[in-house]
Amino acid sequence: MKISTEINSSAKYIGERKAVELVAKAGFDAWDLSMFRMVDYDWVARKCEPSDHPLAGGGYVGFVKELRKIGEDNGITCNQSHAPFPSISPEIRDYFKRAIECTAIAGGKICVIHPCNDLSADENAEMFEEFLPFAKSHGVKIATENMWNWNDKENCASPAACSDAKSFCDHIKAVNDDYLVACLDIGHAEMRGLNTSAVEMIEALGDNLQALHIHDNDRRHDSHQIPYSMDIEFSPIIRALKKINYGGYFTLEADQYIKSAEESEQKLKDLAAVARKMAKEFESL
């Protein structure tokens, strides 16, 4: 079992180039290309702002090639990526082909694209079907992810696209194409109010589950913390992954764990250690 982690949390402080290098030195086998900053989205105004990030400019191909080389020079590869979001924004959706292209350039095989939270499986299928031919031409699978909304009155999560086993399976069936797969966000699956669990989702998705976002939380909020630091029990989840013969990577998305440039190197080592612990437990079953 190989381990990977997203690079956005450290790249915010030290840049993507250094982040890929330190992910390798920390002991990961792969890195997850975070492309959120292709577009700067204002969540309050709900509109996009111009981005000065290299992924948004004309030199994005060369930039991603450089990241790939840094990884390979340090003995790791890119296993997957994450497109910008929210997908409901037309301006962000305009960047999905670029995100898929960058995934291929980096060497990744899966690009995670969020479904639109409040659309049905059939409505989201139209979006995914729009991009599948392009994804196929680049040898990249699109992975949809389990989402959540928020219930202020109850102070907990509420249903959204793919947020429970039935909705997730309905999204996969609505497209019915080998190039649309599932990325299960473990933390999202464990949030109260969604009436599901990571184990239930894993068993329902079966072979469709080909990517993971692993992180910990208090079973209520989307904390994105390092595994084994909060309230999620990971052993039953690992057993469920073994039961379905999960063949993807153990990819962390504990993107709230790193809070500064100074702590990036050590905290990436911490993340690699817990990811390796999970991988060894999986292998021992």
C-alpha positions in Angstrom: 0.0 0.0 0.0 1.5 3.3 -1.1 0.9 6.6 0.7 0.4 10.1 -0.6 -0.7 13.6 0.6 -2.0 16.8 -0.8 0.5 19.6 -1.2 -1.8 22.6 -0.9 -1.5 23.0 2.9 2.3 23.3 2.8 2.5 25.0 -0.6 0.6 28.0 0.9 3.6 28.7 2.9 6.6 27.3 1.0 5.4 27.0 -2.6 4.6 23.9 -4.6 8.2 23.2 -5.7 9.5 23.0 -2.1 6.3 21.2 -1.0 6.8 18.3 -3.4 10.5 18.0 -2.3 9.5 17.9 1.4 6.7 15.4 0.8 9.3 13.1 -0.7 11.8 13.7 2.1 9.0 13.0 4.7 8.7 9.5 3.4 5.6 9.6 1.1 5.5 7.5 -2.1 3.5 10.1 -4.0 2.0 13.6 -4.0 -1.5 14.9 -4.7 -1.5 17.9 -7.1 -3.8 20.6 -5.5 -5.1 23.0 -8.1 -7.5 25.2 -6.0 -5.5 28.4 -6.8 -6.1 28.1 -10.6 -9.1 30.4 -9.6 -9.4 32.6 -6.5 -13.0 32.1 -5.4 -14.6 34.6 -3.0 -16.9 32.4 -0.8 -18.7 35.5 0.7 -19.4 37.2 -2.6 -19.7 33.9 -4.4 -17.7 35.0 -7.4 -14.3 34.4 -8.9 -11.3 36.8 -8.8 -8.3 36.8 -11.0 -5.5 34.5 -9.8 -1.8 35.2 -10.2 -0.8 31.6 -9.5 1.4 29.8 -12.1 -1.4 27.3 -12.7 -3.7 30.1 -13.8 -1.2 31.7 -16.3 0.1 30.8 -19.7 3.1 29.0 -18.3 1.1 26.3 -16.5 2.4 23.4 -18.6 6.0 24.2 -17.8 5.2 24.7 -14.1 3.6 21.3 -13.8 6.4 19.7 -15.7 8.8 21.2 -13.3 6.8 19.8 -10.3 6.8 16.4 -11.9 10.6 16.5 -12.4 11.1 17.6 -8.8 9.1 14.7 -7.6 10.8 12.2 -9.8 14.2 13.5 -8.9 13.3 12.9 -5.3 11.9 9.4 -5.9 8.1 10.1 -5.9 5.3 10.4 -8.4 2.0 12.2 -8.6 -0.9 9.8 -8.0 -3.9 12.0 -8.2 -5.0 15.6 -8.2 -7.8 17.9 -7.1 -9.5 20.4 -9.4 -10.7 23.8 -8.2 -14.2 24.2 -6.7 -17.1 24.9 -6.3 -18.2 23.2 -9.4 -21.4 25.2 -9.6 -19.4 28.2 -10.7 -19.2 28.5 -14.5 -15.9 30.3 -14.2 -14.4 27.5 -12.3 -15.9 24.9 -14.5 -14.0 26.6 -17.4 -10.8 25.4 -15.8 -11.7 21.7 -15.5 -10.1 20.7 -18.8 -6.9 22.5 -17.7 -7.0 20.6 -14.4 -7.3 17.3 -16.2 -4.5 18.3 -18.5 -2.3 19.2 -15.6 -3.0 15.9 -13.9 -1.8 14.1 -17.0 1.3 16.3 -17.3 2.1 15.6 -13.6 1.7 11.9 -14.1 -1.5 11.5 -12.1 -4.2 9.0 -13.0 -7.2 10.5 -11.2 -8.5 14.0 -11.0 -11.0 14.7 -8.2 -13.8 17.0 -9.4 -16.6 17.8 -6.9 -20.2 17.3 -7.8 -22.4 20.3 -7.4 -23.8 19.9 -3.8 -27.4 20.6 -4.5 -27.9 18.9 -7.9 -29.2 15.4 -8.5 -27.2 12.5 -9.7 -28.6 12.9 -13.2 -27.9 16.7 -13.2 -24.3 16.1 -12.0 -23.9 13.3 -14.6 -24.4 16.0 -17.4 -21.4 17.9 -16.0 -19.2 14.8 -15.7 -20.2 13.5 -19.2 -19.1 16.9 -20.6 -15.5 16.3 -19.5 -15.1 12.6 -19.8 -14.1 12.5 -23.5 -11.3 15.0 -22.7 -10.3 13.0 -19.6 -10.1 9.8 -21.6 -8.0 11.4 -24.3 -5.5 12.2 -21.5 -5.7 8.9 -19.7 -7.1 10.5 -16.6 -10.1 9.2 -14.6 -12.5 11.7 -13.0 -13.4 11.0 -9.4 -16.5 12.4 -7.8 -16.5 13.0 -4.1 -18.9 12.8 -1.2 -20.0 16.3 -0.2 -21.9 18.0 2.7 -24.1 21.0 3.4 -24.6 22.6 6.8 -27.6 22.8 9.0 -27.3 25.9 11.2 -30.3 25.0 13.3 -29.0 21.6 14.3 -25.3 22.6 14.1 -24.3 19.6 12.0 -23.9 18.5 8.4 -26.9 17.9 6.1 -27.2 15.9 2.9 -25.6 16.9 -0.3 -24.4 15.2 -3.5 -22.8 11.8 -2.8 -23.1 12.3 0.9 -24.5 8.9 1.6 -24.1 5.4 0.0 -27.2 5.6 -2.1 -26.5 9.1 -3.5 -22.9 8.2 -4.2 -23.8 5.0 -6.0 -26.6 6.8 -7.9 -24.0 9.3 -9.2 -21.7 6.5 -10.4 -24.6 4.6 -12.1 -25.9 7.8 -13.7 -22.7 8.1 -15.7 -21.9 4.4 -16.0 -18.4 4.8 -17.4 -15.1 3.3 -16.2 -13.6 6.8 -16.3 -15.9 8.1 -13.6 -14.8 6.6 -10.2 -15.3 7.4 -6.5 -13.0 9.3 -4.2 -14.2 8.8 -0.6 -13.5 11.6 1.8 -13.3 9.7 5.1 -13.9 12.8 7.2 -17.0 13.8 5.3 -18.4 10.3 5.6 -18.1 10.4 9.4 -19.9 13.8 10.0 -23.1 13.7 12.1 -26.2 14.5 10.1 -25.4 12.5 7.0 -26.7 9.2 8.4 -23.8 7.1 7.1 -20.3 6.1 7.9 -17.0 5.6 6.0 -17.4 1.8 6.4 -20.9 1.8 4.9 -19.7 3.9 2.0 -16.7 1.8 1.3 -18.7 -1.4 1.3 -21.4 0.1 -1.0 -18.9 1.6 -3.5 -16.7 -1.5 -3.8 -14.7 -1.6 -7.0 -15.8 2.0 -7.9 -13.7 3.3 -4.9 -10.3 4.2 -6.4 -9.2 7.2 -4.4 -9.3 8.5 -0.8 -9.1 11.7 1.1 -8.1 10.7 4.6 -8.2 13.0 7.6 -9.7 13.2 11.1 -12.4 15.2 12.8 -14.7 15.4 15.8 -17.5 13.6 14.0 -19.3 16.9 13.6 -17.1 19.5 11.8 -14.9 19.1 8.7 -11.7 19.6 10.6 -9.2 18.0 8.1 -6.8 17.1 10.9 -4.1 14.5 11.1 -5.5 10.9 11.6 -5.6 9.6 15.2 -5.8 13.1 16.6 -9.6 13.4 17.0 -12.6 11.1 17.1 -12.7 8.9 13.9 -11.9 5.2 14.5 -9.7 4.2 11.6 -9.3 0.5 12.2 -12.8 -0.4 11.1 -12.3 1.8 8.0 -9.0 0.0 7.2 -10.7 -3.4 7.6 -13.5 -2.3 5.2 -10.9 -1.2 2.6 -9.2 -4.5 2.9 -12.6 -6.3 2.6 -13.2 -4.7 -0.8 -9.5 -5.2 -1.9 -9.0 -1.5 -2.3 -6.2 -1.0 -4.8 -5.6 2.8 -4.7 -3.3 4.9 -2.6 -3.8 6.0 1.0 -3.9 9.7 0.3 -4.1 12.2 3.2 -6.0 15.4 3.0 -5.3 16.7 6.5 -4.9 20.2 5.1 -5.5 22.0 8.4 -2.6 20.4 10.2 0.2 22.6 8.8 0.0 26.2 9.9 3.3 27.8 9.0 6.4 27.5 6.8 8.6 26.8 9.8 6.6 23.7 10.8 6.0 22.3 7.3 8.9 19.9 7.2 8.3 18.3 10.6 4.5 18.1 10.2 4.9 16.4 6.8 7.0 13.8 8.5 4.2 13.4 11.2 1.7 12.9 8.4 3.8 10.4 6.6 4.2 8.4 9.8 0.5 8.1 10.4 -0.1 7.3 6.8 2.5 4.5 7.0 0.9 3.2 10.2 -2.4 2.9 8.4 -0.8 1.3 5.3 1.0 -1.3 7.5 -2.3 -2.1 9.3 -3.9 -2.6 5.9 -1.1 -4.9 4.8 -1.2 -7.0 8.0 -4.9 -8.0 7.5 
